[in-house]
Amino acid sequence: MTAAIVMLAATLAASSGASPTAPGKLAPETSRQMQAAIVAVNKALGLESWPMHNIKPCVDRGGQGITAKDITPEETRKCAETAIASGFPELGKSFVLAIPMAPIGPVTVLALGIGDSAAWAAYSCDPDRKCLPVKLGGTAKWSKRITERQQKACSEATTLWFPADQKACP
């Protein structure tokens, strides 16, 4: 009898967790993938001082000052696609990436939630920091900053999106 009760309790406990996340929360796996995708693209594009950490980007930015080279959107897309080619099954399902472009090349990387994760976003940061997703539209400084970056990325025709056919614009 006791064994049957324990088995029933275990079955109920296992089946009651159909939703891995509480409403209003970001799924841990989506959060992990958003952060990892930002880091992978940053490394590939040589953003956020990764080259100073002995990470060789797949684009040639040249040097500093007059030896610097412009990076085209095509080069940026190719490198970013290679960086995110595998390991991000939630890309295009729970989040998209945006890479705003300047005339000299990529500026930064944003991971913007879609679907059930639409209220969340993460922004590129230095190698020694975590690029934690935050809730969009909040009153915190980082939330306001990411919301502004999202609006800017959405308003610029030069922003590169991954997957290419998906955007996360309000």
C-alpha positions as CSV (number, residue, x, y, z in Angstrom):
1,M,0.0,0.0,0.0
2,T,2.8,2.4,0.9
3,A,4.7,1.6,-2.2
4,A,1.5,2.3,-4.3
5,I,1.1,5.7,-2.6
6,V,4.7,6.6,-3.2
7,M,4.5,5.6,-6.9
8,L,1.3,7.6,-7.3
9,A,2.9,10.6,-5.6
10,A,5.9,10.3,-7.9
11,T,3.7,10.1,-11.0
12,L,1.7,13.1,-10.0
13,A,4.8,15.1,-9.2
14,A,6.3,14.3,-12.6
15,S,3.2,15.0,-14.6
16,S,2.3,18.3,-12.8
17,G,5.4,20.1,-14.1
18,A,4.1,20.4,-17.6
19,S,5.3,24.0,-17.8
20,P,8.9,24.3,-16.8
21,T,8.5,28.0,-16.1
22,A,6.1,30.1,-14.2
23,P,4.0,32.7,-16.0
24,G,6.0,35.9,-16.5
25,K,9.4,34.1,-16.1
26,L,11.9,33.2,-18.9
27,A,12.6,29.5,-19.4
28,P,16.1,28.8,-18.1
29,E,17.2,27.0,-21.3
30,T,16.0,30.0,-23.4
31,S,18.0,32.3,-21.1
32,R,21.1,30.2,-21.4
33,Q,20.8,30.0,-25.2
34,M,20.2,33.8,-25.5
35,Q,23.4,34.5,-23.5
36,A,25.5,31.9,-25.3
37,A,24.3,33.1,-28.8
38,I,25.3,36.6,-27.9
39,V,28.8,35.5,-26.8
40,A,29.2,33.2,-29.9
41,V,28.4,36.1,-32.3
42,N,30.5,38.6,-30.3
43,K,33.5,36.3,-30.6
44,A,33.0,35.7,-34.3
45,L,32.7,39.4,-35.0
46,G,35.4,40.6,-32.6
47,L,33.0,42.7,-30.6
48,E,33.2,43.6,-26.9
49,S,37.0,43.3,-26.6
50,W,37.0,39.5,-27.3
51,P,40.2,39.9,-29.5
52,M,42.0,41.2,-26.3
53,H,41.1,37.8,-24.8
54,N,43.0,36.0,-27.6
55,I,39.9,35.1,-29.5
56,K,40.4,35.5,-33.2
57,P,37.3,36.8,-35.0
58,C,36.3,35.4,-38.4
59,V,36.2,39.0,-39.8
60,D,39.3,41.0,-40.4
61,R,38.8,44.4,-38.7
62,G,42.4,45.4,-39.5
63,G,43.9,47.5,-36.7
64,Q,43.3,50.7,-34.9
65,G,42.9,54.1,-36.5
66,I,43.8,54.4,-40.2
67,T,44.5,50.6,-40.5
68,A,41.0,49.7,-39.5
69,K,38.8,48.0,-42.1
70,D,35.1,48.3,-42.7
71,I,33.1,45.1,-42.3
72,T,30.3,44.6,-44.8
73,P,26.8,43.3,-43.9
74,E,27.6,40.2,-46.1
75,E,30.8,39.4,-44.1
76,T,28.9,40.0,-40.8
77,R,26.0,37.7,-41.8
78,K,28.4,34.9,-42.9
79,C,30.4,35.0,-39.7
80,A,27.3,35.3,-37.5
81,E,25.6,32.4,-39.3
82,T,28.7,30.2,-38.8
83,A,28.8,31.1,-35.1
84,I,25.2,30.1,-34.5
85,A,25.0,27.2,-36.9
86,S,24.4,24.7,-34.2
87,G,23.7,24.6,-30.5
88,F,20.8,27.0,-30.4
89,P,17.6,25.1,-31.0
90,E,15.5,27.9,-29.5
91,L,16.8,30.5,-32.0
92,G,13.8,31.3,-34.2
93,K,11.4,29.6,-31.7
94,S,11.9,31.5,-28.4
95,F,14.3,34.3,-29.5
96,V,15.9,36.0,-32.5
97,L,19.2,37.9,-32.8
98,A,19.6,41.4,-34.1
99,I,22.9,43.0,-35.2
100,P,22.6,46.7,-35.8
101,M,25.1,47.8,-38.4
102,A,27.1,51.1,-38.7
103,P,28.9,52.1,-41.9
104,I,32.1,50.6,-40.5
105,G,30.5,47.3,-39.5
106,P,28.5,45.5,-36.7
107,V,27.8,47.5,-33.6
108,T,26.5,45.1,-31.1
109,V,24.3,42.0,-30.6
110,L,20.8,41.7,-29.1
111,A,18.8,38.6,-28.3
112,L,15.1,39.4,-28.4
113,G,12.5,37.1,-27.1
114,I,9.6,36.0,-29.3
115,G,6.4,34.0,-28.6
116,D,6.2,33.1,-24.9
117,S,9.5,34.9,-24.3
118,A,8.6,38.1,-26.1
119,A,8.9,40.2,-22.9
120,W,12.6,39.4,-22.5
121,A,15.8,40.5,-24.1
122,A,19.6,40.4,-23.6
123,Y,22.2,42.8,-24.8
124,S,25.9,42.3,-25.7
125,C,28.3,42.8,-22.8
126,D,32.0,42.6,-21.9
127,P,33.6,39.1,-21.7
128,D,33.9,39.2,-17.9
129,R,30.2,39.9,-17.4
130,K,27.1,37.9,-17.9
131,C,24.7,39.1,-20.6
132,L,21.6,38.2,-18.5
133,P,18.2,38.7,-20.1
134,V,15.9,41.3,-18.6
135,K,12.3,42.1,-18.9
136,L,11.6,44.7,-21.6
137,G,9.8,47.9,-20.7
138,G,10.7,47.8,-17.0
139,T,11.9,50.7,-14.9
140,A,15.4,49.4,-14.3
141,K,18.3,51.1,-16.1
142,W,19.3,48.0,-18.1
143,S,15.7,47.3,-19.0
144,K,15.3,50.8,-20.4
145,R,18.6,50.5,-22.3
146,I,17.7,47.2,-24.0
147,T,14.2,48.5,-24.8
148,E,15.8,51.6,-26.5
149,R,18.3,49.3,-28.4
150,Q,15.4,47.1,-29.6
151,Q,13.5,50.2,-30.9
152,K,16.6,51.5,-32.7
153,A,17.4,48.1,-34.2
154,C,13.8,47.8,-35.4
155,S,13.8,51.2,-36.9
156,E,17.0,50.8,-38.9
157,A,16.9,49.0,-42.3
158,T,20.5,48.0,-42.0
159,T,20.0,45.8,-38.9
160,L,20.8,42.1,-39.6
161,W,18.3,39.6,-38.1
162,F,18.7,35.9,-37.4
163,P,16.8,34.0,-38.6
164,A,16.8,36.4,-41.5
165,D,13.0,36.2,-41.9
166,Q,12.1,37.0,-38.3
167,K,12.2,40.2,-36.3
168,A,11.1,41.0,-32.8
169,C,9.7,44.5,-33.1
170,P,7.0,46.1,-31.0
